[in-house]
Amino acid sequence: MRIALALKGLDYKAVPVALQDGEHLEAEYRTVNPQGLVPVYSDAQILLSQSLAIIEYLDETHPQPPLLPATPLERARARQFALLVASDVQPLTGLRVMSYLRDACRLDVAARRGWFNHWLMEGLDALELWLTAAERGTRYCVSDEPSIADVCLVPQLAVARRSGIDVEEFPRLAAVEARCLALPAFIAAGAAPPAPPS
């Protein structure tokens, strides 16, 4: 979400939520997001959760530069790529799942790290194959401008690096990431989520 805000050139005030301290589970935060998840976006019109919903809302309310490509096919491809990250990879490696594996399943650090890296590698393999099969020759995931797909990809690769995964094993993903990280908006946004839980 920070990357999308930066690409749109929108000012915002970040309100940190201490996930490791369980702040997201407290009643006060649950009035903001009943799911107890981050991020949450609010403006004069809306209080909204779920990263992809927020990004699409920002794209519709602030259309320049667009984060969804011009054609229906390119928009579908951008959403497909973003959903692969946001729905298939990130939820299996997020704090909620890792905490459950630790507390309810009593998995030790090595087993939890194995789980985390397994699902992360599966996702990266799929993303790399998706870009390889596309053979579009675009600068970014689906076009020559950054899209919602790139906004989702870059933080996921940062997580992979912090987990000890050699992102260079995925040359197409790494090339897109390098182009993104050269852009001022990605730099300004930090383009890196917190380290995975142990």
C-alpha positions in Angstrom: 0.0 0.0 0.0 2.9 2.4 0.8 4.3 1.8 -2.7 0.9 2.6 -4.3 0.6 5.8 -2.3 4.1 6.8 -3.3 3.5 6.0 -7.0 0.3 8.2 -6.8 2.3 11.0 -5.1 -0.2 11.0 -2.2 0.7 12.2 1.2 -0.4 10.1 4.1 0.1 9.6 7.8 1.3 6.2 8.9 0.0 4.9 12.2 2.1 1.9 13.3 0.5 -1.2 14.7 2.8 -3.4 16.9 2.1 -6.8 15.5 4.7 -8.6 17.6 3.1 -7.1 20.7 -0.4 -8.2 19.6 -1.7 -4.7 19.3 -3.7 -5.7 16.2 -5.7 -8.1 18.4 -6.8 -5.6 20.9 -10.4 -4.4 21.0 -9.5 -0.9 20.1 -7.8 -2.0 16.8 -10.6 -4.5 16.1 -13.0 -1.5 15.9 -10.8 -0.3 13.0 -10.4 -3.7 11.3 -12.5 -6.6 12.8 -10.1 -9.1 11.2 -7.2 -7.7 13.2 -5.0 -7.4 10.2 -3.0 -4.6 8.5 -3.0 -2.5 6.5 -6.1 -0.3 6.9 -6.6 2.9 4.9 -8.9 5.7 5.8 -9.7 9.1 4.2 -12.7 11.3 4.4 -14.8 8.8 2.5 -13.8 5.3 3.7 -12.2 3.0 6.1 -10.9 0.1 4.1 -8.8 -3.0 4.7 -7.2 -5.6 2.4 -4.2 -4.3 0.4 -5.6 -5.1 -3.1 -8.9 -3.4 -2.4 -7.1 -0.4 -1.1 -4.8 -0.2 -4.1 -7.7 -0.5 -6.5 -9.6 2.2 -4.6 -6.6 4.5 -4.8 -6.3 3.8 -8.5 -10.0 4.7 -9.1 -9.9 7.8 -6.9 -6.5 9.0 -8.1 -6.2 7.7 -11.7 -2.8 9.0 -12.5 -0.5 7.3 -12.9 -2.6 4.1 -13.4 -1.7 1.0 -11.5 -4.0 -1.1 -13.7 -3.0 -1.3 -17.3 -5.2 0.1 -20.1 -6.6 -3.0 -21.7 -8.9 -5.6 -20.1 -6.4 -8.4 -20.8 -3.5 -6.5 -19.3 -5.7 -5.6 -16.3 -6.6 -9.2 -15.8 -3.0 -10.3 -16.0 -1.9 -7.6 -13.5 -4.7 -8.7 -11.1 -3.8 -12.4 -11.6 -0.1 -11.8 -10.7 -1.0 -9.6 -7.7 -3.5 -12.2 -6.5 -0.9 -14.9 -6.8 1.2 -13.0 -4.3 -1.5 -11.5 -2.1 -3.8 -14.6 -1.9 -1.6 -17.6 -2.5 1.8 -16.8 -1.0 1.6 -14.1 1.6 -1.3 -15.6 3.7 0.6 -18.8 4.1 3.7 -17.0 5.3 2.1 -14.3 7.4 2.3 -13.6 11.1 -1.1 -15.1 11.8 -0.2 -18.5 10.3 3.3 -18.5 11.7 1.9 -17.8 15.2 -0.6 -20.6 14.9 2.1 -23.0 13.8 4.2 -22.0 16.9 1.4 -21.9 19.5 -1.3 -24.4 18.4 0.9 -26.9 16.4 3.9 -26.5 18.6 6.3 -26.4 15.7 9.9 -25.4 16.5 11.7 -22.6 14.8 13.3 -24.9 12.2 9.9 -26.4 11.2 8.2 -23.0 11.0 11.1 -21.7 8.8 10.7 -24.8 6.6 7.0 -24.1 6.2 7.7 -20.4 5.5 10.4 -21.1 2.9 8.5 -23.9 1.2 5.4 -21.8 0.4 7.5 -18.8 -0.4 9.6 -20.8 -2.9 6.5 -22.4 -4.4 5.1 -18.9 -5.0 8.3 -17.5 -6.4 8.6 -20.5 -8.8 5.1 -19.8 -10.0 5.7 -16.1 -10.5 9.0 -16.7 -12.4 7.3 -19.3 -14.6 4.4 -16.9 -15.2 6.8 -14.2 -16.4 8.8 -16.6 -18.5 5.7 -18.0 -20.2 4.3 -14.5 -20.9 7.3 -13.6 -23.1 6.0 -10.1 -23.4 9.4 -8.4 -23.1 7.9 -5.6 -20.9 10.0 -3.7 -18.4 7.7 -4.6 -15.5 5.5 -7.6 -14.8 2.8 -6.8 -17.3 3.6 -3.6 -19.1 6.3 -0.9 -19.5 4.9 1.0 -16.5 4.7 -0.3 -12.9 1.3 -1.9 -12.0 -0.4 -3.5 -9.1 1.6 -6.6 -10.0 4.9 -4.9 -9.3 3.6 -3.2 -6.2 2.9 -6.7 -4.8 6.1 -8.4 -6.1 8.7 -6.1 -4.6 7.8 -6.5 -1.0 7.5 -10.3 -1.4 11.0 -10.4 -2.8 12.2 -8.4 0.2 10.7 -11.0 2.5 12.4 -13.8 0.5 15.8 -12.1 0.8 15.4 -11.7 4.6 14.5 -15.4 4.7 17.8 -16.3 3.1 16.4 -17.1 -0.4 18.6 -16.2 -3.3 16.3 -14.1 -5.4 18.8 -14.2 -8.2 17.7 -17.8 -8.8 14.6 -16.1 -10.3 16.2 -13.9 -12.9 13.0 -12.4 -14.4 11.6 -11.5 -11.0 15.0 -10.0 -10.0 15.2 -7.9 -13.1 11.7 -6.5 -12.6 12.6 -5.8 -8.9 15.8 -4.0 -9.9 13.8 -1.7 -12.3 11.2 -1.0 -9.6 13.8 -0.3 -6.9 15.4 2.3 -9.2 12.1 4.3 -9.1 11.8 7.1 -6.5 8.3 5.9 -5.4 9.6 2.5 -4.5 12.6 4.0 -2.7 10.4 6.5 -0.8 8.0 3.7 0.3 10.8 1.6 1.8 9.6 -1.3 -0.4 10.2 -3.8 2.3 7.8 -5.3 4.9 9.0 -6.4 8.3 11.1 -9.6 8.7 9.1 -12.9 9.0 8.4 -14.2 12.5 10.5 -16.9 13.9 
